[in-house]
Amino acid sequence: MIQLAALLLAICPPGPRDNCVVDGDTFWLSGEKVRVENIDTPEIEGKCARERGLAIRARDRLLELLNSGDVVMRRSGTDRYGRTLARIRVNGRDVGETLVAEGLARRWEGRRREWCG
Protein backbone atom coordinates (compact mmCIF):
# COMPACT_ATOMS: atom_id res chain seq x y z
CA MET A 1 0.00 0.00 0.00
CA ILE A 2 1.21 3.48 -0.81
CA GLN A 3 -0.24 6.68 0.60
CA LEU A 4 0.25 9.97 -1.21
CA ALA A 5 -0.82 13.54 -0.70
CA ALA A 6 -3.14 14.94 -3.36
CA LEU A 7 -1.63 14.36 -6.78
CA LEU A 8 -0.98 16.95 -9.45
CA LEU A 9 -1.83 14.97 -12.56
CA ALA A 10 -2.87 16.20 -16.00
CA ILE A 11 -4.48 14.59 -19.05
CA CYS A 12 -1.83 12.51 -20.84
CA PRO A 13 -0.48 14.14 -24.00
CA PRO A 14 0.64 12.11 -27.02
CA GLY A 15 4.13 10.67 -26.67
CA PRO A 16 5.97 9.82 -23.44
CA ARG A 17 3.68 9.81 -20.43
CA ASP A 18 4.15 10.37 -16.72
CA ASN A 19 2.01 11.73 -13.92
CA CYS A 20 -1.09 11.89 -16.08
CA VAL A 21 -4.48 10.28 -16.69
CA VAL A 22 -4.93 8.18 -19.85
CA ASP A 23 -8.63 7.35 -19.57
CA GLY A 24 -11.28 6.59 -16.96
CA ASP A 25 -9.45 3.61 -15.46
CA THR A 26 -5.75 4.10 -16.30
CA PHE A 27 -3.13 6.62 -15.21
CA TRP A 28 0.65 7.03 -15.01
CA LEU A 29 2.34 7.83 -11.71
CA SER A 30 6.11 8.23 -11.37
CA GLY A 31 6.80 5.94 -14.35
CA GLU A 32 4.25 3.29 -13.31
CA LYS A 33 1.16 2.61 -15.44
CA VAL A 34 -1.75 1.92 -13.08
CA ARG A 35 -5.13 0.33 -13.90
CA VAL A 36 -7.99 0.84 -11.43
CA GLU A 37 -8.78 -2.83 -10.88
CA ASN A 38 -12.42 -2.97 -9.88
CA ILE A 39 -14.02 -1.16 -12.83
CA ASP A 40 -14.40 -0.97 -16.60
CA THR A 41 -14.79 2.40 -18.30
CA PRO A 42 -15.63 3.33 -21.89
CA GLU A 43 -12.79 3.67 -24.40
CA ILE A 44 -11.63 7.08 -25.67
CA GLU A 45 -11.47 5.57 -29.19
CA GLY A 46 -14.87 3.91 -28.68
CA LYS A 47 -17.20 2.48 -31.30
CA CYS A 48 -19.91 5.15 -31.05
CA ALA A 49 -20.34 8.78 -30.03
CA ARG A 50 -22.03 7.78 -26.76
CA GLU A 51 -19.04 5.64 -25.69
CA ARG A 52 -16.51 8.30 -26.67
CA GLY A 53 -18.44 10.99 -24.77
CA LEU A 54 -18.70 8.85 -21.63
CA ALA A 55 -14.99 8.02 -21.93
CA ILE A 56 -14.03 11.70 -21.88
CA ARG A 57 -16.28 12.33 -18.87
CA ALA A 58 -14.84 9.30 -17.03
CA ARG A 59 -11.25 10.39 -17.78
CA ASP A 60 -11.91 13.93 -16.63
CA ARG A 61 -13.63 12.70 -13.46
CA LEU A 62 -10.78 10.32 -12.61
CA LEU A 63 -8.37 13.24 -13.01
CA GLU A 64 -10.52 15.39 -10.72
CA LEU A 65 -10.76 12.64 -8.08
CA LEU A 66 -7.02 11.86 -8.07
CA ASN A 67 -6.18 15.54 -7.69
CA SER A 68 -8.75 16.17 -4.94
CA GLY A 69 -7.16 14.74 -1.80
CA ASP A 70 -5.03 12.11 -0.13
CA VAL A 71 -4.60 9.03 -2.33
CA VAL A 72 -4.14 5.46 -1.09
CA MET A 73 -3.11 2.91 -3.70
CA ARG A 74 -3.30 -0.79 -2.82
CA ARG A 75 -1.52 -2.82 -5.51
CA SER A 76 -2.68 -6.38 -6.23
CA GLY A 77 -0.54 -7.45 -9.21
CA THR A 78 -0.43 -6.72 -12.91
CA ASP A 79 -2.77 -7.30 -15.83
CA ARG A 80 -1.98 -8.95 -19.17
CA TYR A 81 -0.74 -5.61 -20.52
CA GLY A 82 1.76 -5.16 -17.68
CA ARG A 83 -0.20 -2.42 -15.94
CA THR A 84 -0.22 -2.37 -12.15
CA LEU A 85 -3.66 -3.35 -10.86
CA ALA A 86 -4.65 -1.34 -7.83
CA ARG A 87 -7.59 -0.28 -5.71
CA ILE A 88 -7.51 3.49 -5.36
CA ARG A 89 -9.04 5.49 -2.53
CA VAL A 90 -9.13 9.28 -2.30
CA ASN A 91 -10.04 10.83 1.03
CA GLY A 92 -11.18 7.37 2.15
CA ARG A 93 -13.53 6.83 -0.82
CA ASP A 94 -13.04 4.11 -3.45
CA VAL A 95 -12.47 5.82 -6.81
CA GLY A 96 -13.90 2.91 -8.81
CA GLU A 97 -17.09 2.83 -6.75
CA THR A 98 -17.45 6.60 -7.18
CA LEU A 99 -17.20 6.30 -10.98
CA VAL A 100 -19.72 3.43 -10.97
CA ALA A 101 -22.16 5.40 -8.80
CA GLU A 102 -21.89 8.35 -11.19
CA GLY A 103 -22.62 6.17 -14.25
CA LEU A 104 -19.12 6.63 -15.72
CA ALA A 105 -17.94 3.05 -15.12
CA ARG A 106 -19.19 -0.48 -14.52
CA ARG A 107 -17.99 -2.99 -11.99
CA TRP A 108 -15.48 -5.32 -13.63
CA GLU A 109 -17.11 -8.70 -14.33
CA GLY A 110 -14.15 -10.44 -15.94
CA ARG A 111 -14.83 -9.22 -19.48
CA ARG A 112 -15.63 -6.04 -21.39
CA ARG A 113 -19.21 -5.24 -22.36
CA GLU A 114 -20.51 -2.93 -25.08
CA TRP A 115 -21.16 0.71 -24.26
CA CYS A 116 -22.98 1.48 -27.51
CA GLY A 117 -25.99 -0.86 -27.16
TORPA-4810 file (N, C-alpha, C, O; in nm, 3 decimals):
<nodes>
NODE_1_0.085_-0.117_0.000_0.000_0.000_0.000_0.089_0.123_0.000_0.192_0.128_0.068_M
NODE_2_0.048_0.221_-0.077_0.121_0.348_-0.081_0.021_0.460_-0.054_-0.090_0.460_-0.108_I
NODE_3_0.061_0.554_0.029_-0.024_0.668_0.060_0.045_0.793_0.012_0.163_0.815_0.039_Q
NODE_4_-0.030_0.876_-0.062_0.025_0.997_-0.121_-0.062_1.116_-0.087_-0.183_1.101_-0.067_L
NODE_5_-0.002_1.232_-0.082_-0.082_1.354_-0.070_-0.153_1.373_-0.204_-0.126_1.301_-0.299_A
NODE_6_-0.242_1.468_-0.211_-0.314_1.494_-0.336_-0.215_1.502_-0.451_-0.109_1.562_-0.440_A
NODE_7_-0.251_1.440_-0.562_-0.163_1.436_-0.678_-0.184_1.560_-0.764_-0.286_1.628_-0.754_L
NODE_8_-0.087_1.587_-0.848_-0.098_1.695_-0.945_-0.082_1.634_-1.084_0.021_1.651_-1.149_L
NODE_9_-0.186_1.563_-1.126_-0.183_1.497_-1.256_-0.251_1.584_-1.360_-0.325_1.677_-1.327_L
NODE_10_-0.224_1.554_-1.487_-0.287_1.620_-1.600_-0.340_1.512_-1.694_-0.319_1.394_-1.670_A
NODE_11_-0.409_1.552_-1.799_-0.448_1.459_-1.905_-0.321_1.423_-1.982_-0.240_1.510_-2.012_I
NODE_12_-0.304_1.294_-2.013_-0.183_1.251_-2.084_-0.179_1.309_-2.226_-0.277_1.299_-2.300_C
NODE_13_-0.066_1.368_-2.263_-0.048_1.414_-2.400_0.000_1.298_-2.486_0.036_1.193_-2.432_P
NODE_14_0.002_1.314_-2.617_0.064_1.211_-2.702_0.213_1.201_-2.667_0.272_1.296_-2.618_P
NODE_15_0.271_1.086_-2.693_0.413_1.067_-2.667_0.439_1.013_-2.528_0.350_0.953_-2.467_G
NODE_16_0.561_1.034_-2.477_0.597_0.982_-2.344_0.500_1.034_-2.239_0.455_1.149_-2.243_P
NODE_17_0.469_0.946_-2.143_0.368_0.981_-2.043_0.421_0.960_-1.903_0.493_0.863_-1.876_R
NODE_18_0.386_1.052_-1.814_0.415_1.037_-1.672_0.329_1.135_-1.594_0.306_1.248_-1.637_D
NODE_19_0.283_1.090_-1.479_0.201_1.173_-1.392_0.082_1.234_-1.466_0.062_1.355_-1.467_N
NODE_20_0.005_1.144_-1.529_-0.109_1.189_-1.608_-0.215_1.079_-1.617_-0.188_0.962_-1.590_C
NODE_21_-0.335_1.119_-1.655_-0.448_1.028_-1.669_-0.469_0.996_-1.816_-0.481_1.086_-1.899_V
NODE_22_-0.474_0.866_-1.848_-0.493_0.818_-1.985_-0.641_0.815_-2.020_-0.683_0.872_-2.121_V
NODE_23_-0.720_0.748_-1.935_-0.863_0.735_-1.957_-0.930_0.714_-1.821_-0.869_0.740_-1.718_D
NODE_24_-1.053_0.668_-1.820_-1.128_0.659_-1.696_-1.081_0.556_-1.597_-1.124_0.557_-1.482_G
NODE_25_-0.993_0.463_-1.640_-0.945_0.361_-1.546_-0.794_0.340_-1.551_-0.745_0.243_-1.493_D
NODE_26_-0.721_0.427_-1.617_-0.575_0.410_-1.630_-0.504_0.544_-1.613_-0.547_0.646_-1.667_T
NODE_27_-0.394_0.542_-1.537_-0.313_0.662_-1.521_-0.167_0.624_-1.502_-0.135_0.510_-1.469_F
NODE_28_-0.079_0.719_-1.524_0.065_0.703_-1.501_0.103_0.779_-1.375_0.058_0.892_-1.354_W
NODE_29_0.187_0.718_-1.292_0.234_0.783_-1.171_0.379_0.745_-1.149_0.411_0.629_-1.124_L
NODE_30_0.467_0.844_-1.159_0.611_0.823_-1.137_0.665_0.705_-1.217_0.737_0.621_-1.164_S
NODE_31_0.630_0.698_-1.345_0.680_0.594_-1.435_0.605_0.462_-1.429_0.641_0.369_-1.501_G
NODE_32_0.502_0.451_-1.347_0.425_0.329_-1.331_0.287_0.348_-1.395_0.217_0.444_-1.364_E
NODE_33_0.249_0.256_-1.482_0.116_0.261_-1.544_0.020_0.182_-1.455_0.040_0.063_-1.431_K
NODE_34_-0.084_0.249_-1.407_-0.175_0.192_-1.308_-0.315_0.178_-1.368_-0.367_0.270_-1.431_V
NODE_35_-0.376_0.062_-1.346_-0.513_0.033_-1.390_-0.599_0.017_-1.265_-0.570_-0.068_-1.181_R
NODE_36_-0.704_0.097_-1.253_-0.799_0.084_-1.143_-0.866_-0.052_-1.160_-0.935_-0.075_-1.259_V
NODE_37_-0.847_-0.142_-1.064_-0.878_-0.283_-1.088_-1.024_-0.322_-1.079_-1.061_-0.425_-1.136_E
NODE_38_-1.107_-0.250_-1.013_-1.242_-0.297_-0.988_-1.347_-0.243_-1.083_-1.467_-0.260_-1.059_N
NODE_39_-1.305_-0.177_-1.192_-1.402_-0.116_-1.283_-1.364_-0.136_-1.430_-1.254_-0.178_-1.463_I
NODE_40_-1.460_-0.105_-1.515_-1.440_-0.097_-1.660_-1.502_0.034_-1.704_-1.617_0.063_-1.671_D
NODE_41_-1.427_0.113_-1.779_-1.479_0.240_-1.830_-1.480_0.238_-1.982_-1.410_0.158_-2.044_T
NODE_42_-1.559_0.326_-2.042_-1.563_0.333_-2.189_-1.426_0.371_-2.246_-1.342_0.429_-2.176_P
NODE_43_-1.405_0.339_-2.372_-1.279_0.367_-2.440_-1.284_0.503_-2.510_-1.384_0.539_-2.571_E
NODE_44_-1.175_0.578_-2.500_-1.163_0.708_-2.567_-1.185_0.692_-2.718_-1.248_0.777_-2.781_I
NODE_45_-1.132_0.586_-2.774_-1.147_0.557_-2.919_-1.264_0.461_-2.939_-1.254_0.368_-3.020_E
NODE_46_-1.373_0.482_-2.867_-1.487_0.391_-2.868_-1.556_0.378_-3.002_-1.527_0.450_-3.098_G
NODE_47_-1.651_0.284_-3.006_-1.720_0.248_-3.130_-1.833_0.342_-3.168_-1.878_0.341_-3.282_K
NODE_48_-1.880_0.424_-3.075_-1.991_0.515_-3.105_-1.971_0.646_-3.028_-1.889_0.653_-2.937_C
NODE_49_-2.046_0.747_-3.066_-2.034_0.878_-3.003_-2.067_0.872_-2.854_-2.004_0.941_-2.774_A
NODE_50_-2.165_0.791_-2.816_-2.203_0.778_-2.676_-2.084_0.726_-2.593_-2.053_0.782_-2.488_R
NODE_51_-2.018_0.620_-2.642_-1.904_0.564_-2.569_-1.791_0.666_-2.560_-1.733_0.683_-2.453_E
NODE_52_-1.760_0.733_-2.668_-1.651_0.830_-2.667_-1.680_0.946_-2.571_-1.591_0.994_-2.501_R
NODE_53_-1.806_0.991_-2.568_-1.844_1.099_-2.477_-1.833_1.057_-2.331_-1.782_1.132_-2.248_G
NODE_54_-1.882_0.937_-2.300_-1.870_0.885_-2.163_-1.724_0.867_-2.124_-1.686_0.891_-2.009_L
NODE_55_-1.642_0.824_-2.220_-1.499_0.802_-2.193_-1.431_0.932_-2.152_-1.351_0.934_-2.059_A
NODE_56_-1.462_1.039_-2.221_-1.403_1.170_-2.188_-1.448_1.214_-2.049_-1.368_1.262_-1.970_I
NODE_57_-1.577_1.197_-2.020_-1.628_1.233_-1.887_-1.564_1.149_-1.777_-1.530_1.201_-1.671_R
NODE_58_-1.547_1.018_-1.803_-1.484_0.930_-1.703_-1.338_0.969_-1.681_-1.291_0.975_-1.567_A
NODE_59_-1.266_0.996_-1.790_-1.125_1.039_-1.778_-1.113_1.167_-1.697_-1.031_1.178_-1.607_R
NODE_60_-1.197_1.265_-1.731_-1.191_1.393_-1.663_-1.228_1.379_-1.515_-1.171_1.447_-1.430_D
NODE_61_-1.323_1.291_-1.485_-1.363_1.270_-1.346_-1.254_1.199_-1.266_-1.229_1.232_-1.151_R
NODE_62_-1.189_1.099_-1.329_-1.078_1.032_-1.261_-0.968_1.133_-1.230_-0.913_1.132_-1.120_L
NODE_63_-0.936_1.220_-1.324_-0.837_1.324_-1.301_-0.877_1.412_-1.182_-0.795_1.439_-1.094_L
NODE_64_-1.002_1.455_-1.181_-1.052_1.539_-1.072_-1.041_1.467_-0.938_-0.997_1.525_-0.839_E
NODE_65_-1.082_1.340_-0.934_-1.076_1.264_-0.808_-0.933_1.248_-0.759_-0.905_1.271_-0.641_L
NODE_66_-0.841_1.209_-0.848_-0.702_1.186_-0.807_-0.635_1.313_-0.756_-0.546_1.307_-0.671_L
NODE_67_-0.677_1.427_-0.809_-0.618_1.554_-0.769_-0.690_1.619_-0.651_-0.655_1.730_-0.612_N
NODE_68_-0.791_1.551_-0.593_-0.875_1.617_-0.494_-0.840_1.590_-0.348_-0.898_1.652_-0.259_S
NODE_69_-0.747_1.500_-0.321_-0.716_1.474_-0.180_-0.612_1.365_-0.164_-0.545_1.327_-0.260_G
NODE_70_-0.601_1.315_-0.042_-0.503_1.211_-0.013_-0.539_1.082_-0.084_-0.654_1.037_-0.079_D
NODE_71_-0.441_1.022_-0.152_-0.460_0.903_-0.233_-0.395_0.783_-0.165_-0.280_0.791_-0.121_V
NODE_72_-0.469_0.673_-0.157_-0.414_0.546_-0.109_-0.427_0.447_-0.223_-0.536_0.426_-0.277_V
NODE_73_-0.315_0.387_-0.260_-0.311_0.291_-0.370_-0.270_0.155_-0.313_-0.162_0.141_-0.256_M
NODE_74_-0.357_0.056_-0.330_-0.330_-0.079_-0.282_-0.310_-0.170_-0.404_-0.407_-0.211_-0.468_R
NODE_75_-0.184_-0.200_-0.435_-0.152_-0.282_-0.551_-0.191_-0.428_-0.528_-0.185_-0.477_-0.415_R
NODE_76_-0.232_-0.496_-0.637_-0.268_-0.638_-0.623_-0.204_-0.725_-0.731_-0.232_-0.844_-0.739_S
NODE_77_-0.119_-0.668_-0.814_-0.054_-0.745_-0.921_-0.051_-0.665_-1.049_-0.056_-0.542_-1.048_G
NODE_78_-0.043_-0.737_-1.160_-0.043_-0.672_-1.291_-0.144_-0.742_-1.382_-0.181_-0.857_-1.359_T
NODE_79_-0.186_-0.670_-1.486_-0.277_-0.730_-1.583_-0.198_-0.783_-1.702_-0.075_-0.775_-1.703_D
NODE_80_-0.267_-0.835_-1.802_-0.198_-0.895_-1.917_-0.121_-0.794_-2.001_-0.040_-0.832_-2.085_R
NODE_81_-0.146_-0.666_-1.979_-0.074_-0.561_-2.052_0.043_-0.505_-1.970_0.110_-0.412_-2.014_Y
NODE_82_0.067_-0.561_-1.852_0.176_-0.516_-1.768_0.144_-0.397_-1.679_0.232_-0.345_-1.610_G
NODE_83_0.019_-0.353_-1.680_-0.020_-0.242_-1.594_-0.035_-0.292_-1.449_-0.079_-0.404_-1.426_R
NODE_84_0.001_-0.207_-1.355_-0.022_-0.237_-1.215_-0.171_-0.231_-1.188_-0.236_-0.132_-1.221_T
NODE_85_-0.226_-0.336_-1.130_-0.366_-0.335_-1.086_-0.370_-0.285_-0.943_-0.293_-0.329_-0.859_L
NODE_86_-0.460_-0.192_-0.917_-0.465_-0.134_-0.783_-0.605_-0.083_-0.750_-0.677_-0.034_-0.837_A
NODE_87_-0.640_-0.095_-0.624_-0.759_-0.028_-0.571_-0.712_0.110_-0.529_-0.607_0.125_-0.467_R
NODE_88_-0.789_0.211_-0.564_-0.751_0.349_-0.536_-0.858_0.412_-0.448_-0.978_0.405_-0.477_I
NODE_89_-0.813_0.475_-0.341_-0.904_0.549_-0.253_-0.853_0.692_-0.244_-0.733_0.717_-0.233_R
NODE_90_-0.946_0.786_-0.248_-0.913_0.928_-0.230_-1.000_0.979_-0.116_-1.122_0.969_-0.119_V
NODE_91_-0.934_1.035_-0.017_-1.004_1.083_0.103_-1.095_0.974_0.161_-1.205_1.001_0.208_N
NODE_92_-1.046_0.849_0.156_-1.118_0.737_0.215_-1.226_0.676_0.126_-1.289_0.578_0.166_G
NODE_93_-1.249_0.732_0.008_-1.353_0.683_-0.082_-1.294_0.608_-0.200_-1.197_0.655_-0.261_R
NODE_94_-1.351_0.492_-0.233_-1.304_0.411_-0.345_-1.336_0.482_-0.477_-1.451_0.511_-0.506_D
NODE_95_-1.232_0.509_-0.555_-1.247_0.582_-0.681_-1.334_0.504_-0.780_-1.419_0.561_-0.846_V
NODE_96_-1.312_0.373_-0.790_-1.390_0.291_-0.881_-1.538_0.294_-0.847_-1.622_0.308_-0.935_G
NODE_97_-1.569_0.280_-0.718_-1.709_0.283_-0.675_-1.772_0.419_-0.702_-1.890_0.426_-0.737_E
NODE_98_-1.695_0.525_-0.688_-1.745_0.660_-0.718_-1.782_0.670_-0.865_-1.889_0.721_-0.899_T
NODE_99_-1.693_0.623_-0.953_-1.720_0.630_-1.098_-1.841_0.544_-1.135_-1.921_0.583_-1.220_L
NODE_100_-1.855_0.428_-1.072_-1.972_0.343_-1.097_-2.099_0.415_-1.054_-2.197_0.421_-1.129_V
NODE_101_-2.098_0.470_-0.933_-2.216_0.540_-0.880_-2.257_0.658_-0.967_-2.375_0.692_-0.975_A
NODE_102_-2.160_0.720_-1.033_-2.189_0.835_-1.119_-2.221_0.795_-1.263_-2.242_0.881_-1.347_E
NODE_103_-2.226_0.664_-1.291_-2.262_0.617_-1.425_-2.151_0.628_-1.528_-2.176_0.620_-1.648_G
NODE_104_-2.026_0.647_-1.481_-1.912_0.663_-1.572_-1.829_0.536_-1.584_-1.732_0.533_-1.659_L
NODE_105_-1.866_0.433_-1.511_-1.794_0.305_-1.512_-1.892_0.195_-1.474_-2.002_0.220_-1.426_A
NODE_106_-1.848_0.071_-1.498_-1.919_-0.048_-1.452_-1.825_-0.128_-1.363_-1.703_-0.117_-1.375_R
NODE_107_-1.882_-0.206_-1.275_-1.799_-0.299_-1.199_-1.740_-0.401_-1.297_-1.808_-0.447_-1.388_R
NODE_108_-1.615_-0.435_-1.278_-1.548_-0.532_-1.363_-1.605_-0.670_-1.338_-1.610_-0.715_-1.223_W
NODE_109_-1.649_-0.738_-1.443_-1.711_-0.870_-1.433_-1.628_-0.976_-1.504_-1.679_-1.084_-1.534_E
NODE_110_-1.502_-0.947_-1.530_-1.415_-1.044_-1.594_-1.406_-1.032_-1.745_-1.326_-1.100_-1.809_G
NODE_111_-1.489_-0.945_-1.803_-1.483_-0.922_-1.948_-1.547_-0.787_-1.979_-1.628_-0.735_-1.903_R
NODE_112_-1.508_-0.731_-2.093_-1.563_-0.604_-2.139_-1.703_-0.625_-2.194_-1.733_-0.730_-2.251_R
NODE_113_-1.787_-0.525_-2.177_-1.921_-0.524_-2.236_-1.934_-0.401_-2.324_-1.861_-0.303_-2.307_R
NODE_114_-2.026_-0.406_-2.417_-2.051_-0.293_-2.508_-2.104_-0.171_-2.433_-2.179_-0.185_-2.337_E
NODE_115_-2.064_-0.054_-2.478_-2.116_0.071_-2.426_-2.212_0.137_-2.525_-2.279_0.234_-2.491_W
NODE_116_-2.219_0.084_-2.645_-2.298_0.148_-2.751_-2.440_0.093_-2.763_-2.522_0.153_-2.832_C
NODE_117_-2.470_-0.020_-2.699_-2.599_-0.086_-2.716_-2.718_-0.020_-2.660_-2.829_-0.072_-2.672_G
</nodes>
